[in-house]
Amino acid sequence: MNRLATLLIVSLAPLRNPGAWLAIFLCLVAMAPAHADPLLTYPLRIRGHAVRTEVANTEASRRTGLMFRRSMPEESGMVFTYEHPGVQSMWMKNTLMPLSVAFIGRDGRILNIEDMLPQTLDAHSSDGEAWWSLEMNQGWFAKHGVGKGDKVEGLGSIPTKP
């Protein structure tokens, strides 16, 4: 608690008026720092384009992914890490926005990109051993000239475990 809040409480402590205590409480709430987004983001670069990514690095977060979200900022996405690299597949169950997914190999190069329609159970799979997947708004990769073989920079900073 900061000094001003402590001073307010000490100086007004003798007050018996509930309204005064409500005023103190409202002052304290107003001075509290705003809550940050609970999801950390990590920077990646692809062909010179910067993106901010949330990370799905647990079984639960990979299963949930971007489900139930209605939109996502243009230069944002979600990167999925895998405990066991291999052929990976994605689906769009309960996902409300169209996405494109890039499957990424051990060397950080894109193996393939798939467009995915909302709320479908179609499997979209990697064309080889994927260590990561990166979901972006549908069409983002095409719009930025990103394709198979392009390098995704910054993957080394992505935590593989929470």
C-alpha positions as CSV (number, residue, x, y, z in Angstrom):
1,M,0.0,0.0,0.0
2,N,1.4,3.4,-0.8
3,R,2.0,6.2,1.7
4,L,-1.0,8.3,0.7
5,A,-3.4,5.4,1.2
6,T,-1.9,4.7,4.6
7,L,-2.2,8.4,5.6
8,L,-5.8,8.4,4.6
9,I,-6.7,5.4,6.7
10,V,-4.8,6.6,9.8
11,S,-6.2,10.1,9.6
12,L,-9.7,9.0,9.0
13,A,-9.7,5.9,11.4
14,P,-11.7,7.6,14.1
15,L,-14.6,8.2,11.7
16,R,-17.7,6.2,12.4
17,N,-19.5,7.2,9.3
18,P,-19.9,4.3,6.8
19,G,-19.9,6.8,4.0
20,A,-16.4,8.0,4.9
21,W,-15.2,4.4,4.8
22,L,-16.8,4.0,1.4
23,A,-15.0,7.1,0.2
24,I,-11.7,5.7,1.5
25,F,-12.3,2.4,-0.2
26,L,-13.2,4.1,-3.6
27,C,-10.0,6.1,-3.3
28,L,-7.9,3.0,-2.7
29,V,-9.5,1.3,-5.7
30,A,-8.9,4.3,-7.9
31,M,-5.2,4.3,-6.9
32,A,-4.7,0.6,-7.5
33,P,-2.7,-0.3,-10.6
34,A,-4.8,-1.6,-13.5
35,H,-4.6,-5.3,-14.1
36,A,-2.5,-6.4,-17.0
37,D,-3.6,-9.0,-19.5
38,P,-3.1,-12.3,-17.7
39,L,-1.5,-13.8,-20.8
40,L,2.1,-13.0,-21.5
41,T,3.1,-12.3,-25.0
42,Y,6.4,-13.0,-26.8
43,P,7.8,-11.3,-29.9
44,L,8.5,-13.2,-33.1
45,R,9.7,-12.0,-36.5
46,I,8.9,-13.4,-39.9
47,R,10.3,-11.9,-43.0
48,G,10.9,-8.7,-41.1
49,H,7.3,-8.6,-39.7
50,A,6.9,-8.3,-36.0
51,V,4.2,-10.3,-34.2
52,R,3.2,-10.7,-30.6
53,T,2.3,-14.2,-29.6
54,E,0.6,-15.8,-26.7
55,V,1.9,-19.2,-25.8
56,A,0.1,-22.5,-25.5
57,N,2.7,-24.7,-23.7
58,T,0.6,-27.0,-21.6
59,E,-1.8,-29.8,-22.6
60,A,-4.7,-27.7,-21.4
61,S,-3.6,-24.5,-23.1
62,R,-3.0,-26.3,-26.4
63,R,-6.4,-28.0,-26.2
64,T,-8.1,-24.6,-25.6
65,G,-6.0,-22.5,-27.9
66,L,-8.0,-19.5,-29.3
67,M,-11.4,-21.1,-28.6
68,F,-14.4,-18.8,-27.9
69,R,-12.5,-15.6,-29.0
70,R,-14.3,-13.4,-31.5
71,S,-11.3,-11.5,-32.7
72,M,-7.6,-11.0,-32.4
73,P,-5.4,-8.0,-33.2
74,E,-3.9,-8.0,-36.6
75,E,-0.2,-8.5,-35.6
76,S,-1.0,-11.0,-32.8
77,G,-1.2,-14.8,-32.7
78,M,-0.7,-17.9,-30.6
79,V,2.3,-20.1,-30.7
80,F,2.0,-23.8,-29.7
81,T,4.9,-25.7,-28.3
82,Y,5.0,-29.5,-28.3
83,E,6.6,-31.9,-25.8
84,H,7.0,-34.5,-28.5
85,P,7.8,-33.0,-31.9
86,G,6.2,-34.9,-34.8
87,V,3.3,-34.6,-37.2
88,Q,0.9,-32.2,-35.5
89,S,-2.7,-31.5,-36.2
90,M,-5.1,-28.7,-35.4
91,W,-8.9,-28.3,-35.5
92,M,-11.2,-25.4,-35.0
93,K,-13.8,-26.7,-32.5
94,N,-15.4,-23.8,-30.7
95,T,-13.1,-21.3,-32.5
96,L,-15.1,-18.4,-33.7
97,M,-12.7,-16.7,-36.1
98,P,-11.0,-18.0,-39.2
99,L,-7.3,-18.6,-38.7
100,S,-4.2,-19.7,-40.6
101,V,-1.7,-22.0,-39.0
102,A,2.0,-22.3,-39.8
103,F,3.6,-25.5,-38.8
104,I,7.3,-25.0,-37.9
105,G,10.2,-27.4,-37.9
106,R,13.1,-27.7,-35.6
107,D,15.2,-25.2,-37.6
108,G,12.5,-22.6,-37.2
109,R,11.4,-22.8,-40.9
110,I,7.8,-23.1,-41.9
111,L,6.9,-26.5,-43.1
112,N,3.4,-25.6,-44.4
113,I,0.6,-23.2,-43.8
114,E,-3.1,-24.2,-43.6
115,D,-6.2,-22.0,-43.6
116,M,-8.9,-23.1,-41.1
117,L,-12.6,-22.3,-41.0
118,P,-14.3,-21.5,-37.7
119,Q,-16.1,-24.1,-35.8
120,T,-15.1,-27.1,-37.9
121,L,-13.6,-30.5,-36.8
122,D,-11.5,-30.8,-40.0
123,A,-7.9,-31.9,-39.2
124,H,-5.1,-29.6,-40.5
125,S,-1.8,-31.4,-40.2
126,S,1.9,-30.5,-40.6
127,D,3.8,-31.8,-43.6
128,G,6.6,-33.1,-41.4
129,E,8.0,-33.0,-37.8
130,A,6.6,-29.8,-36.2
131,W,8.2,-28.4,-33.1
132,W,5.8,-25.4,-33.1
133,S,2.6,-24.1,-34.7
134,L,1.7,-20.5,-35.1
135,E,-1.9,-19.4,-35.5
136,M,-2.6,-16.0,-36.9
137,N,-5.7,-14.3,-38.4
138,Q,-6.7,-16.1,-41.6
139,G,-4.7,-14.6,-44.5
140,W,-2.0,-13.0,-42.4
141,F,0.8,-15.1,-43.9
142,A,-0.3,-14.6,-47.5
143,K,-0.8,-10.8,-46.9
144,H,2.8,-10.5,-45.7
145,G,4.3,-12.8,-48.3
146,V,5.2,-15.5,-45.8
147,G,5.3,-19.1,-47.0
148,K,6.9,-22.5,-46.8
149,G,10.6,-22.3,-45.9
150,D,10.5,-18.9,-44.3
151,K,12.3,-18.6,-41.0
152,V,10.4,-17.7,-37.8
153,E,12.8,-15.8,-35.5
154,G,12.5,-15.6,-31.7
155,L,11.2,-19.1,-31.1
156,G,14.2,-19.7,-28.7
157,S,12.6,-17.3,-26.2
158,I,9.3,-19.1,-26.1
159,P,8.9,-21.1,-22.9
160,T,8.3,-24.8,-23.6
161,K,6.8,-25.3,-20.1
162,P,4.9,-22.9,-17.9
